[in-house]
Amino acid sequence: MNRGVPGSTTSPPDQRPCDVDFNLIDKARSLFEQAFPADRIPATWQHGNRTFTIHDYLGFMLLALYVPTTDTLRGLCKASELERFQERYSCLTMGLGSVSKAQAQVPEELLLPIIAQLTQEVRTQARQMARDGKESNSNPLCSDAAKLGKYALRVVDSSVFGALPKMTWALFGAGRKRNDGKKTASVRFHVSFDPIGLCPLACAVTSAAVDEKRKWKDIRSPQSAKLDPQRPTVEVGDRNFGSNYTLLSELTDDRVNFVVRIKESSHIEVIEELPLTDEEMAAGIQRHAWVRLGSGTKNRKHHLVRVIWLKRPDKVILLATNLASDDAEACTIAEMYRQRWQIELFFWWLKKIMKVGHWFAQSEKGVRIQLYLVMILALLLQLQTGTRPTKRMVELLHFYAQGLVSDTELIKGLKERAREADLARESSRKRYLAKKQAAGK
């Protein structure tokens, strides 16, 4: 495959400003070739009438997600007829019918090891940047990072993306109809997320009708624990994850640590009040106790949990954990939960920057393949830029992929945009601290 971009002013190898290969589609295709060897590909891909390989197909779909030149599968298929397009991506004309049917012949499970491999590379890069004294995250590290460092945090959550009514597998809402008279359909994307490395660790795709608590075990992949064998893993979830007391007790039986928010209306039987330090009271912690959740007879068999009442400017939130107070102080638990916000920013980034929600396939398998490719794309972008790229950075990469920006301009532009983003985040942090300080007076 050609490594240059037609029409670009690529520098000679000995004059390249850095060793990073920003030709993302080429990088992705090499990963597909490694993950999809000939002996694991369905025989239909060897048919003599087929004009493209499975690697062509996956690279083709990734290109559709990466470069927003066209937003339809038909438009991409027409682009494959262009001579320079075929030369750049080493493929022949791809017919709409063949591309539409190809998704059914993709062993999607082979994409998951690619996600795991890229996740490990992102985390390794983050640790290296931390050792070099550079900021590896797109957000500053938490103020209590030293205490959080002994744990491997895993934020679990899901986000809903709208779907077409004709995607019947995604219908939900007991037949309720939208304002236009059509049935409601949505896709739910379940993710386990590393809030320090800012990268997804595991994912699952279902209809929005599937409760995220039911997929919690699936995205608590055994591979996740292998990433940090020396550090205990802590699962962090919002109020929905904390609403099932039986599930929380089962997690304790399985020796899974958790920090979840529970509803203010939860029935709480206080077993032992715990003393508060001056530091904890200054941090807004009003109360700290070992409790039993729930009022039913069956709840009497559940394990005790530690609940922290944390004051916020407009409310008091309740956090439940099975971590002992000697292992994690109340302030550390509050800081762990604060890191849950990182997954919300990740979902916002997927929707606003990566434009996820425009489907090139309507089947459940096709949607899963597309979202797995989105994860691969997000991790590749993070590896290339050293951070989760902003909108301006993604735009610059798009121009580069289209041959409108040279290597030198790209490196310089990415650094400038990263600096601008850092300044904006620092300004936002100062405003937040000033508002918090004013609210405490």
N, C-alpha and C positions, 0 to 999 in steps of 0.2 A: 504494500500500500504506500502511496506517495505520502511523505511526511510534510511537505510544504503546503501552503494554502495558495491556490491560484490567485494571482493578482496581488499577493502580499509582498512587502519589502522585507523578507526574512533575511537576517544577518547571516554571513558565513559562519560555519561551526566554531571557528576559533575566535569569532568576534561577538558571539552571543552574550548578552548581558548577564545571563544566569543559566544554570543547568536544568531549570524547570521546563518540562515540555507542556506548553499550553494548548497543544492540539488534543483537546479532551476526547473527541470521538475516536482518535487513533488509540489513545490509552485504554478507553473502554473496550474497543474491539479486541485488543490484545488480551484483556481479561476474559472476554467471552470465548476466545479461541482456547484459552487454558481450561476454562470451566466446562466447555462443551466439546469434549473429544469425540472423535468419530464413532467410537464404540458405545457411546451413551446417547447418541442422537437417533430419534426414530427413523426407520428406513425410508419414510416418505421424503425426507430431505435429500435422499440420493437419487430421486427420480430424474430421469434424463430430461424431462420437459421443464423442470424448475430452473429458473434463470438466476436465482439467488440462494445463498446459504443461510443457515440459521444465524451465523455471525453477522451477515449482511442485514438480516431482518432486525435483530436486536440493536445494531448500530443505527439503523434507519429510524427506529422508534425513539432511540435516545436523541438523535439529531432533531426529531420533531419536538421533543420536550425542551431542548437546549436553545435552539435558534428559532425564534418566533417569526420566521419569514412567512410561513403559512400555518394556518391552524386547522387544516383538514387533511385527512388521509388521502383524499383524492388529489389535493394540490401537491402533496409530497410525491405521490406516484407519477404525476406529470413532470415534476422536477427530475425524477430519475431518468427521463428520456433525454435530458440535456447532456451533451458530449462532455463538457467540463465537469459536470456533476459525477458522471460515471468514472471519469479519470481520477477525480479527487478521492472518491470513496470505493474505487475498484469494484464496481458492480455493474450489472446490466439493467435494462428496463424492468421495473417491478410493477406488474399489473395489479389493479385495485382488488380484483377478485382473489388473486393468489395471496396478496398481503393480508386480506381480511380473514382468509381461511388458515393462514400460517400460525396464528396465535394458538389454535387448538393443538398444534404439534410441537409446542415449546415445553420441555420439561422444566416448569417454573421453579421447582425446588433447587435446581442447580444455580439459580441466581442468589440464593441465600448465603452460600459460602463466599461469594464475591463481596456481599455486604459485610460479612464477618471479617474478611481479609482487610477491606478498606477501613473498617472501624478500628482494627488493631493498628493500622498505619497512622490513622489520625491521632489516636491516643499516644502512640510513640512520638509523633511529631510534636504534640502538645507538651509531653514531658521534656523533650529535647529543648524546646523553646523556653520552657520554665527554667531549665538548668542554665541556659544562655542569658537569662534575665530579661527575656522578651515576653510580651503579653500574648498568650496563645489563644485567649478567648475573645469573642466579640463583646463581652461584658467583663467588667473588673471582677477579680476573684472576691469571694465573700470576705467580710471583715473577720470572720472566725475560721478562716481557711485552715489554719494550723491544727485546730481541733477536728475539723471535718476530714483532714488528710488521713486519719487512721481508718476511715470507712470508705467503702465504694458505694456511692449513692446511685440509685436507679429510680428515676422518676417515671411513673406509669400514668398514662392518660390516653385519651382518644379524641379525635376531632372528626366532625361530620362534614362531608362534601356533597353538594347537591348532585342528583342524578336525573336522568331522563325517565319519564313515566313508562317508556317502553322497556326499561331495564327492570323487568318484573321481579327478578330475584332481590332487588333492593327496595321493593315496596314496603312501607310500614305505616303505622298510624291507624290500624283497624279500619282501613278503607276510607279514612277521611280524605276529602278532596281539597285541592288548593283553590285559590280564588278564581283561577281560570277554568275550574271544573275538572282538571286532571288529577290523578292520584299522586300522592306524595311518595317520592323515592329518594333515598340518600345512601351514601357509602360511609361506613365508619372505619377510620384508620387508627388502629391500636399501636402504640409505640412505647417501648422502654428506652429511656433516654439518660445519657450521662451528662449531668448538668455542669460538671467541671470541664470535661473535654468537649462539651457542646456537640455531641454526636449521637445519633441513634444507635442502639445496640441490638434491638430485635423489633419485629413488627408483625402485624396480622391485619387482614382485610376482611370485613364482613358487611352485611347490611346494617343500616343504622338501628334496626330493631334489636340487634344483639347487644345485650348489656355488657359494658366494658369489664365488669367484675368477672364475667364468665370467661373472658380471654386473658385474664390476669396471669393465670398459670402458664398459658402458652407463650406469652412474651417474657416470662421469667425463665428464659432459656437456660439449660445447664451450661451452655457455652458462656453465658454472662458471668457465672461464678469463676470460670477458668481464666477470665481476663485479669482478675485480681485475686489470685489464690492466697495471698498473704494478708488480705484485708477483709473483714466481715462486710457482707453486702447489706444495705438498708434500702428497702422499698419505700418510696414516698408517694402518697396518693392524696387526692382531694376528698371532699365529703362523700361522694358516691362510693368510693372504696371503703370508707369508714362506716358505712351504714349496715353492713352485714357482720354482725358480731360473731356468728358461727365461723365465718371465713377467717376472721382475725384470730380466733382461737385455733383454727386448723393451721394457720401460718406459724403460730408459736409451737404447735406440735411438730411441725416440719423444720423447726429451728430457723425460720426465716424472720429476720428483723424487719420491722416496719415503723413508719411514722405517717399517720394519716390524720386528716381533720375529721372531726365528728360533728354532728348537728348540735346546735345549742339546745334543742328540745330532747336530746338523748336522756334516757333514764340512767342516772348515775348513783350507785351506792358506794359512798366513800368508805374505804376500809382503813386507810392510814394516811393522815395528813403528813406532808413532808415540809421541813423548814425551808424558808426562802433566804437567800443571801442578799446583801446590799446590791451586788451586781445584777442579780436576777430581778429585783424590784425596780432597779433603774432601767432595765431593759423592757419593762412593761408587763412582767409576769405577776399576776395577781394571786395565783393559787397553784399548788402543786401537790398531787396526791395519788396513791394507789387506789384503784377503784374496780368495781365490777360493773360492766355495762349490761343494760337490759333488765326487765322486770319479771320475765317469765320464769317458770320453774326450770326449763332446760338451760337457761342462762347461768344457773347456779353452778353448772359444771365447767363453765368457761374459765379460761385463765384470767388472772388479774392483769390489768394494763395500767400504765402510768398516764395520767391526764394533766396537761399544762393549760391553765387559763391565761391566754395572752391578750393583753389589751392593745387595741388599735384605735386610731383617732375617732372612728365612728362605730366601733363594735368590739366585742370580745370574742375571739375565736378559741376553740377547744381542740387541742392536739392530743392524740392518743399514740402511745408507743409501748412496745414490750421490752425495750432496752432498759436495763437497770440504771438507777441514778448514779452508781459508781462508774458505769461505762460511758454515759453521756449525760452531762448536766442539762438542766432545763433550757439554758441559753443555747446550748448546742443543738437541742431538738428544734428549737424555734428557728435556728439558722438553717438546719436541714430542710425544714418545710419552706423557708423562704426561697430556697433553690428550685422549688417546684415551678416557679414562674418561668424558668428557662425553657421548659417544654411548651409553654404557651407562646413564647416568642418564636420557637421553632415552627409551630403550626402557622403562626401569622406569616412567617417568612415563606413557608410553602405556598400559602394562598396568595399572598400579595406579590412576592418576588418571583417565585417559580411558576405561578399561575396554575397550580394544581387544581383540578376540578373540571377542566375541559377534557372530555374523554375521547380517545381515538378508538376505543373498543367499547362494546356494550355488554359483553358477557362477563360473568363474575371472574373467570380466569383471565380474560383480557385486562380487566381493571386491576387485578392483582399484579400482573406482569408490568403494567404501566407504573403502579406505585412502587414496585420493587426497583424499577429503573430510575424512578425519581430519587429513591434513597441512594442508589449508586451515583447518580448525578450530583446530589448534594454533598456526598463524601468526597468525590473527585474535586469538586469546586473548593471544598475546605482544604484538601491537600495542596491544591495549586496555589491558593492565596494565603494559607496559614491562618485563616479565620473564616467565619461564616460571612460570605461577601454581601455587601450592601447592594441596593438597587443600582447605584451608579457604577459599582464595580462589575456587576453582572452585565450591564449595558456595554461597558468597555470590552468585556470578554466576548460578547456577541459581535461587536464590530471587528474584533480580531479574528473570530471564526469566519467572518465574511470577507476577510482579506483587506479591511479598511484601516488597520492599525498595525504598525511594525512592532517587532519584539521590544525595541528600546522604548517606544512610546507606551507600550503595554505595561512594562515594569515600572516606569516612572508614574504613569497614571494610576496604577493600583496602589502605589505607595502614597500618592497624594490623597486619593480617596479614602484610604485607610486612616490617614492622619486626620482628615476632616471628620470621619466617623468617630474617632477617639475624642476629638475636641467636643463634638456634639454630645457624646455620652458623658463626658466629664461635666459639661454644663448642666445636663439633665440630673446628674447625681447631686450636684451642689444644690439645685433647686429642690430636689427631694429631701435632702438633709435639712435645708432651711425650713421647709414646710413641716417636717417631722418635729424639729426643734420648737417651732412656733406652736404646734399643736400640744406639745408637752408642757407649755407654760400655763 
